Amino acid sequence: MDHTSQAYELTGRGEGRKVDWSRLLHRTVVAVCACWLIGYFFPPINHDTAVLLHIAKLWVNGGTLYVDAIDINTPLVFVIYSLPELLAKLTGLPSTTLLPALLAVGIAASYLTCRRVLKASLNPDLAISGALLPVLVLFLLIVYPNNMFSQREHIMLVLTLPYLLVASGRAGASPLSRRLRIATGLMAGFGFAMKPYFLVVPVLVELYILYQRGFRYSIRDAAPWSVLAVCVGHAIFAVLVTPEYFTFVLPMARDFYSELGGVSLYDLFTNGNFGAPTVILPLLGIVAFWGVRSHMARVIFLAGMGGLFAAYAQFKGWPYHILPAQALTLLLAGAVIAAVLDNMAWLKRGDKRPARIFAAAMMLLVFYQQALNSSPFYMQFSYEDSDAKRLLEIVKQERGNGRILILSPGIYPHFPVLNYANMQMAMPFESMWLLQGVYSECLEDGSVFHNPRTMDPGEEFVFKTVSASFLRQQPSLLIVDNIPGIPQCTEEPFSYLEYFLQSPQFAEAFANYEELVTYDRYMIYRRKD
């Protein structure tokens, strides 16, 4: 046994069996990533995800999307989130459990496809890349999202990573089957079409492949046409099935959503989430193009730049918007490091044990850094003492007819409270974000809010719709948030209750309610009869 073997093997007792500790350690890291999924089955689910499930449930049960539930997300988003709700109707299991279960299946399929593509694309001598990249992909799909697990950006990443690795193989003329290209293209199409911003990613990637392989190759390649087919199919579906998305939701989003939480490019850059990938990704891109000269690194870089553009283009600065760019920056760093080490002359060709040891150690470092930056499962660990759990206990005791009206600028904690209590919002809006857009600036006449007779059509629609829904549905509970999320321009702060009491319909319905309890920032009223 030579010294190299002694460094990576240990003789067992009795029959002198050799234990490959490198393989054991590497598989342990993979197992830890896989077992990490269990934590996402514990409450609470992500609040944005909870809203999408809530709307998808209404749609599955016969409601009209963008009429009975008004939201700015594309129809494809609700198609995807309808899957756990449909399974919930068939099985009786809660969709809050079925969603992570379905996503776990999707992650497994994505990871296995990525591993297959890497095996087919990489030279067998590239031991570091073969050992590090698959487990890094699994880490990015499971561990890295943390409290953003099941967000739209996370689902996009799950659906599109195989396409990106296939794209790197296409750029380098790797022998990848037509069936694989079509399958990964279709998967990616569903991911990219969820948000128009995401489409920058395949455009950049396909332009690079066009540059590398030429027009004849690209025009005959099935992968980009598969992505395009899904996007076109989504547009046709939206026009035929949910025309209100174009005629009503998009104009409303333009008038209200753009005013909500918008920040400047400078503010985005100095944001702790946005700044790091904005600086690091281009630097790694220089290495990818002119250092290691790897098609894989270049494709990952271009996809990361597309993700960075998508995050900035939304002008909100919310952490989940930057998730794809952050994840792809980390994947690019891993690809660059692996490419450099694979070309070092001292690495013993044919012996994969040093590569597995390095990959496992590298992943342990990544796990450590992740734990320092974001406490794993902090929402799950603190759930029993959270506002969501306490509000859920109050709501369950007064469930009544299963309907509730919540006047609040945010969506947490009442989402996911409504999901766990199996209650329906007694208005088509999930929050008062439209009014936040209307009152993002102080009124010139010094009043707190507009007189109903002088409201513009958009605000009048919200005012009348909420009031009419409250009177018609008579929810068992009314919850009013005392922090409106609207600038205080006078001595009296903006009050959602006082605002809607201007409506005779709302006032008539409210006369049948009594104060139940004040909890934290919320005034909770229940129906008397």
C-alpha positions in Angstrom: 0.0 0.0 0.0 1.5 3.3 -1.0 1.4 6.6 0.9 -1.5 7.9 -1.1 -3.6 4.9 -0.3 -2.7 5.1 3.4 -4.0 8.7 3.4 -7.5 7.8 2.2 -8.0 4.2 3.5 -8.2 2.7 6.9 -7.9 -1.0 7.6 -10.8 -2.4 9.6 -10.6 -5.0 12.3 -10.8 -8.7 11.9 -10.6 -9.5 8.2 -8.7 -6.4 7.2 -11.5 -4.8 5.3 -10.7 -1.4 3.7 -13.0 1.5 4.5 -13.2 4.2 1.8 -13.6 7.1 4.1 -13.7 9.5 1.2 -16.8 7.9 -0.3 -18.4 7.6 3.1 -17.9 11.3 3.9 -19.0 12.4 0.4 -22.2 10.3 0.7 -22.8 11.7 4.2 -22.9 15.2 2.8 -25.4 14.1 0.1 -27.5 12.4 2.8 -27.5 15.5 5.0 -28.8 17.6 2.1 -31.5 15.1 1.3 -32.6 14.8 5.0 -32.7 18.6 5.2 -36.0 18.4 3.3 -37.7 17.0 6.4 -37.5 20.4 8.1 -39.6 22.0 5.4 -42.6 19.8 6.3 -42.9 21.5 9.7 -45.0 24.7 10.0 -45.0 27.5 9.0 -44.8 27.5 5.3 -43.5 30.6 3.6 -46.1 33.4 3.7 -45.9 34.2 0.0 -46.3 30.6 -0.8 -49.3 30.5 1.5 -51.0 33.3 -0.4 -50.5 31.5 -3.7 -51.9 28.2 -2.3 -54.9 30.1 -0.9 -55.7 31.6 -4.3 -55.0 28.4 -6.1 -57.5 26.6 -3.8 -60.2 29.1 -4.6 -59.5 28.6 -8.3 -59.6 24.8 -8.0 -62.9 25.0 -6.1 -64.6 26.9 -8.9 -63.6 30.5 -8.3 -62.6 32.8 -11.1 -59.0 33.8 -11.1 -58.4 37.5 -11.2 -62.0 38.1 -10.3 -62.7 36.3 -7.1 -59.1 36.5 -6.2 -57.0 39.4 -7.4 -53.2 39.0 -7.6 -50.5 40.2 -10.0 -48.8 36.8 -10.5 -49.1 35.2 -13.9 -51.6 32.4 -14.6 -48.8 29.8 -14.8 -47.9 30.5 -11.2 -51.4 29.4 -10.1 -51.3 26.4 -12.4 -48.2 25.2 -10.6 -49.5 25.9 -7.1 -52.8 24.3 -8.1 -51.1 20.9 -8.2 -51.0 20.4 -4.4 -54.5 21.7 -4.1 -55.8 19.2 -6.6 -54.0 16.4 -4.8 -55.5 17.7 -1.5 -59.0 17.3 -2.9 -58.2 13.8 -4.1 -56.3 12.6 -1.0 -57.7 14.6 1.9 -54.2 15.6 2.9 -53.4 19.3 3.5 -51.8 21.2 0.6 -49.3 22.7 3.0 -47.9 19.2 3.4 -48.3 18.1 -0.3 -46.5 21.2 -1.6 -43.1 20.3 0.0 -43.7 16.7 -0.9 -44.2 17.6 -4.6 -41.3 19.9 -4.5 -39.1 17.2 -3.0 -40.0 14.9 -6.0 -39.2 17.8 -8.3 -35.8 18.4 -6.6 -35.0 14.7 -6.8 -35.8 14.7 -10.5 -33.8 17.9 -11.1 -30.8 16.6 -9.1 -30.7 13.2 -10.8 -31.0 14.9 -14.2 -28.1 17.3 -13.4 -26.0 14.4 -12.2 -26.6 12.5 -15.4 -25.8 15.5 -17.5 -22.6 16.2 -15.6 -21.5 12.6 -16.0 -22.2 12.7 -19.7 -20.5 16.1 -20.2 -17.4 15.9 -18.0 -14.2 14.1 -18.9 -13.8 11.2 -16.4 -10.4 12.7 -15.5 -12.1 15.8 -14.1 -12.5 14.2 -10.7 -13.0 17.4 -8.7 -15.8 18.7 -10.9 -17.5 15.2 -10.8 -17.4 15.1 -7.0 -18.2 18.7 -6.1 -20.8 19.9 -8.6 -23.6 17.4 -8.1 -23.6 17.8 -4.3 -23.3 21.5 -4.7 -26.4 21.5 -6.9 -28.3 19.4 -4.3 -27.2 21.9 -1.6 -28.5 24.9 -3.7 -31.8 23.2 -4.3 -32.5 22.1 -0.8 -30.5 23.8 1.9 -29.7 27.2 0.5 -33.3 28.5 0.1 -34.0 28.2 3.8 -37.2 30.3 4.6 -37.5 31.0 0.8 -38.2 27.3 0.1 -41.1 26.9 -2.3 -41.0 30.5 -3.4 -41.4 31.1 -7.2 -37.7 31.9 -7.6 -36.9 28.6 -5.8 -39.2 26.6 -8.1 -37.7 28.3 -11.1 -34.2 27.2 -9.9 -35.4 23.6 -9.5 -36.9 23.5 -13.0 -34.1 25.3 -14.8 -30.8 24.0 -13.5 -30.9 20.8 -15.7 -31.5 23.0 -18.7 -28.4 25.2 -17.9 -26.2 22.2 -17.6 -27.5 20.7 -20.8 -26.9 24.1 -22.4 -23.3 24.0 -21.4 -23.1 20.6 -23.0 -24.8 21.9 -26.2 -22.2 24.7 -26.4 -19.4 22.2 -26.2 -20.9 19.6 -28.5 -21.4 17.0 -25.8 -23.4 13.8 -26.8 -26.7 14.6 -25.2 -29.9 13.0 -26.5 -32.7 14.8 -28.2 -35.1 13.5 -25.6 -33.0 14.9 -22.8 -32.8 18.3 -24.5 -36.6 18.4 -25.0 -37.4 17.3 -21.5 -35.1 19.8 -19.8 -36.3 22.5 -22.2 -39.9 21.9 -21.3 -39.1 21.9 -17.6 -37.2 25.1 -17.9 -40.0 26.7 -19.9 -42.4 26.3 -17.0 -39.7 27.9 -14.7 -38.9 30.8 -16.9 -42.5 31.6 -17.9 -43.7 32.1 -14.3 -42.3 35.7 -14.4 -41.5 37.7 -17.6 -38.2 38.9 -15.9 -36.9 35.3 -15.9 -36.9 35.1 -19.7 -33.7 37.1 -19.8 -31.9 34.0 -18.6 -32.7 31.7 -21.7 -32.1 34.6 -24.1 -28.5 35.1 -22.8 -27.8 31.4 -22.7 -29.1 30.7 -26.2 -27.3 33.7 -27.7 -24.1 32.2 -26.3 -24.8 28.9 -27.8 -25.7 30.6 -31.1 -22.3 32.3 -31.0 -20.5 29.1 -30.2 -22.2 26.7 -32.6 -23.7 28.9 -35.3 -27.2 29.5 -36.7 -27.6 26.1 -38.4 -27.0 24.2 -35.2 -29.3 26.5 -33.1 -32.2 26.4 -35.5 -32.2 22.6 -35.4 -31.7 22.3 -31.7 -34.9 21.2 -29.9 -34.0 22.7 -26.5 -34.7 26.4 -27.2 -37.9 25.5 -29.1 -39.1 23.5 -26.1 -38.7 26.5 -23.9 -40.4 28.8 -26.4 -43.3 26.3 -26.8 -44.1 26.5 -23.1 -43.9 30.3 -23.1 -46.2 30.6 -26.1 -48.6 28.0 -24.7 -48.7 30.0 -21.4 -49.6 33.2 -23.3 -52.4 31.5 -25.3 -53.7 29.9 -22.1 -53.8 33.3 -20.4 -55.6 35.0 -23.3 -58.2 32.2 -23.6 -58.8 31.2 -19.9 -57.8 34.2 -17.9 -58.2 37.3 -20.1 -58.7 39.4 -17.0 -55.0 39.2 -16.4 -54.4 41.5 -19.4 -57.5 43.6 -19.2 -57.6 44.2 -15.5 -54.7 42.9 -13.5 -51.8 44.3 -15.5 -53.3 47.9 -15.7 -53.9 47.7 -11.9 -50.4 46.5 -11.2 -49.1 49.4 -13.3 -51.1 51.9 -11.3 -50.6 50.5 -7.8 -47.9 47.9 -7.5 -45.2 50.1 -9.0 -45.8 52.6 -6.2 -45.5 49.9 -3.5 -42.0 49.5 -1.9 -40.1 50.7 -5.0 -36.5 51.6 -4.4 -33.7 53.1 -6.5 -30.8 51.2 -8.2 -28.4 52.6 -5.6 -30.6 51.4 -2.7 -30.7 47.9 -4.4 -27.0 47.8 -4.8 -26.3 48.8 -1.2 -28.9 46.2 -0.1 -27.1 43.4 1.8 -28.7 40.7 -0.4 -28.0 42.4 -3.8 -24.6 43.9 -3.3 -22.5 40.7 -3.0 -23.7 38.9 -6.2 -23.6 42.2 -8.1 -19.9 42.6 -7.4 -18.7 38.9 -7.2 -20.6 37.5 -10.2 -19.0 39.8 -12.9 -15.5 39.0 -11.4 -16.2 35.3 -11.6 -17.5 35.9 -15.1 -14.0 37.2 -16.1 -12.5 34.0 -14.8 -15.1 31.9 -16.6 -14.5 33.5 -20.0 -10.8 34.2 -20.0 -9.4 32.1 -17.2 -10.8 28.5 -17.1 -12.5 28.9 -20.5 -15.3 26.5 -19.5 -18.6 26.4 -21.3 -20.3 25.3 -18.1 -18.8 28.2 -16.1 -19.8 30.7 -18.9 -23.4 29.4 -19.1 -23.8 29.6 -15.4 -22.4 33.1 -15.4 -24.8 34.3 -18.1 -27.7 32.7 -16.3 -26.6 34.4 -13.1 -26.5 37.7 -14.9 -30.0 37.1 -16.1 -31.1 36.3 -12.6 -29.4 39.5 -11.4 -31.2 41.6 -14.1 -34.5 40.0 -13.1 -34.0 40.9 -9.4 -33.1 44.5 -10.2 -35.9 44.9 -12.7 -38.5 44.3 -10.1 -37.2 47.3 -8.0 -38.3 45.9 -4.7 -35.1 44.6 -3.0 -36.9 41.6 -1.5 -34.6 38.7 -0.6 -36.3 36.0 -2.7 -35.9 38.1 -5.8 -32.2 37.7 -5.7 -32.2 34.0 -4.7 -31.4 32.7 -8.3 -28.5 35.1 -8.8 -27.1 34.2 -5.3 -27.4 30.5 -5.9 -25.8 30.7 -9.4 -23.0 32.8 -8.1 -22.2 30.1 -5.6 -22.5 27.4 -8.3 -20.2 29.4 -10.6 -17.6 29.7 -7.8 -17.7 25.9 -7.4 -17.4 25.3 -11.1 -14.4 27.7 -11.4 -12.6 26.1 -8.4 -13.3 22.6 -9.6 -12.0 23.5 -13.2 -8.8 25.0 -11.8 -8.0 22.0 -9.5 -8.9 19.5 -12.2 -6.1 20.9 -14.4 -3.4 20.8 -11.7 -0.7 18.3 -12.6 -0.3 16.9 -9.1 -3.8 15.4 -8.9 -3.5 11.7 -9.3 -5.5 10.6 -12.4 -7.9 7.7 -11.8 -8.0 8.0 -8.0 -11.2 9.8 -7.1 -10.7 9.7 -3.3 -8.8 13.0 -3.0 -11.5 14.6 -5.1 -14.3 13.3 -2.9 -12.4 14.4 0.3 -12.0 17.9 -1.2 -15.7 18.1 -2.3 -16.9 17.0 1.1 -14.6 19.5 2.9 -15.7 22.2 0.6 -19.4 21.5 1.2 -18.8 21.5 5.0 -17.4 24.9 4.6 -20.4 26.0 2.5 -22.8 24.6 5.2 -20.8 26.5 7.9 -21.0 29.7 6.0 -24.8 29.2 5.4 -25.4 28.7 9.1 -23.5 31.9 9.9 -25.5 34.0 7.4 -29.0 32.6 8.0 -30.2 30.5 10.9 -31.5 27.2 9.5 -35.2 26.6 10.1 -35.5 29.6 12.4 -39.2 30.0 11.4 -39.9 26.4 12.3 -38.1 26.5 15.6 -39.8 29.7 16.7 -43.3 28.8 15.4 -44.8 27.7 18.8 -44.1 31.2 20.2 -44.8 33.1 17.0 -47.6 35.6 16.1 -48.8 33.1 13.5 -49.4 30.3 16.0 -51.1 32.6 18.5 -53.3 34.2 15.9 -54.2 30.7 14.6 -55.4 29.7 18.1 -57.7 32.7 18.3 -59.1 32.2 14.8 -59.8 28.5 15.3 -61.9 29.2 18.3 -64.1 31.6 16.3 -64.0 29.9 13.0 -67.8 30.1 12.5 -68.8 30.1 8.8 -65.1 29.7 7.7 -64.8 33.3 6.3 -62.6 36.1 7.6 -61.8 39.6 6.5 -58.4 41.0 7.3 -57.5 44.6 6.7 -53.7 44.7 6.8 -50.9 46.0 4.5 -48.9 42.7 4.8 -49.7 39.1 4.4 -47.9 37.7 7.5 -49.0 36.3 9.9 -52.6 35.9 8.5 -51.0 33.8 5.8 -50.4 31.0 6.6 -52.9 31.2 9.4 -55.8 31.1 6.9 -54.3 28.0 5.3 -53.9 26.1 8.5 -57.4 27.2 9.7 -58.9 26.3 6.4 -60.6 29.7 6.1 -61.4 31.9 3.1 -60.7 35.6 2.8 -64.0 37.5 2.5 -62.7 39.8 -0.2 -60.8 39.2 -3.5 -57.6 40.9 -2.2 -55.1 39.2 0.1 -54.0 42.5 1.7 -54.4 46.2 1.4 -51.4 46.7 -0.9 -53.5 48.6 -3.4 -54.3 51.3 -0.9 -50.6 51.4 0.1 -50.0 52.4 -3.6 -52.8 55.0 -3.5 -51.5 56.6 -0.3 -47.8 56.2 -0.8 -47.5 60.0 -0.6 -49.4 62.5 1.5 -52.5 64.2 0.1 -52.1 67.8 -1.0 -55.2 68.9 0.8 -53.9 67.6 4.2 -56.7 65.0 4.6 -56.0 61.5 5.8 -57.9 59.8 2.9 -59.9 60.7 -0.2 -63.6 61.4 0.0 -65.5 58.5 -1.7 -67.0 61.0 -4.2 -63.5 62.1 -5.4 -61.7 58.7 -5.6 -60.2 57.7 -8.9 -61.6 54.6 -10.6 -58.9 52.2 -9.2 -59.3 53.3 -5.5 -63.1 53.4 -5.9 -63.0 49.8 -7.1 -61.1 48.7 -4.0 -63.3 50.7 -1.7 -66.6 49.4 -3.1 -65.4 45.8 -3.6 -64.2 45.4 0.0 -67.4 47.0 1.4 -69.7 44.9 -0.8 -67.9 41.7 0.0 -68.0 42.4 3.7 -71.8 43.0 3.6 -72.5 40.0 1.4 -70.3 37.4 3.0 -70.7 38.4 6.7 -67.4 36.8 7.8 -67.2 35.3 11.3 -64.2 37.5 12.1 -62.9 40.9 11.1 -59.2 41.7 11.9 -57.9 45.2 11.5 -54.2 46.0 11.5 -53.4 49.1 13.6 -50.1 49.6 11.6 -51.4 50.5 8.2 -48.1 50.6 6.4 -49.0 54.1 5.0 -47.1 57.3 5.8 -48.6 59.3 8.7 -49.3 62.7 7.2 -51.5 64.2 9.9 -51.9 63.9 13.7 -54.3 61.0 13.1 -52.8 57.9 11.5 -54.5 56.2 8.6 -57.1 53.7 9.9 -58.4 51.0 7.6 -61.5 50.7 9.7 -62.3 54.4 9.6 -61.5 54.4 5.9 -64.1 51.7 5.0 -66.7 53.0 7.5 -67.2 55.8 5.0 -69.1 53.2 3.0 -72.7 52.7 4.0 -72.5 49.0 3.1 -69.4 48.5 5.3 -71.0 50.5 8.1 -74.2 48.4 7.9 -72.3 45.2 8.1 -69.9 46.4 10.9 -72.9 47.2 13.2 -73.3 43.5 13.6 -69.8 43.0 15.0 -68.3 43.3 18.5 -64.8 43.6 19.7 -63.3 40.2 20.7 -59.8 40.9 21.6 -56.8 43.1 20.9 -53.8 41.0 20.0 -50.4 42.8 19.4 -51.1 45.2 16.5 -54.5 43.7 15.6 -58.0 44.6 16.6 -60.2 41.4 16.3 -64.0 41.7 15.9 -66.5 38.8 15.8 -69.9 38.7 14.3 -72.6 38.8 17.0 -75.0 36.3 15.6 
